Amino acid sequence: MDKETEQFAADVLESIRQAKRGEYARVHTPEEIKARIARRGRPPGSVSPATKQAVKLRLDPDLLAALRASGAGWQTRVNAILRQAVLSK
């Protein structure tokens, strides 16, 4: 048996011993569960109110390769390039 499996087996046996002694895991109430679910997701205010929209755009393979080769943030740079080209007229 590998070490991870041995540790798991030891943990299970310890849990059984604790249960026999009357020591149980903490029980969560429905109210606690609802409160935890309400806190999931991004923190309030961390998302810009003007979200961007996903679109399907067909580009030439060489152009796409050059954009991706420019590194992380290439989609943001494409957005800036398009914004400058379209809105500056």
Order of alpha helices (4+ residues) and beta strands (2+ residues): alpha-alpha-alpha-alpha
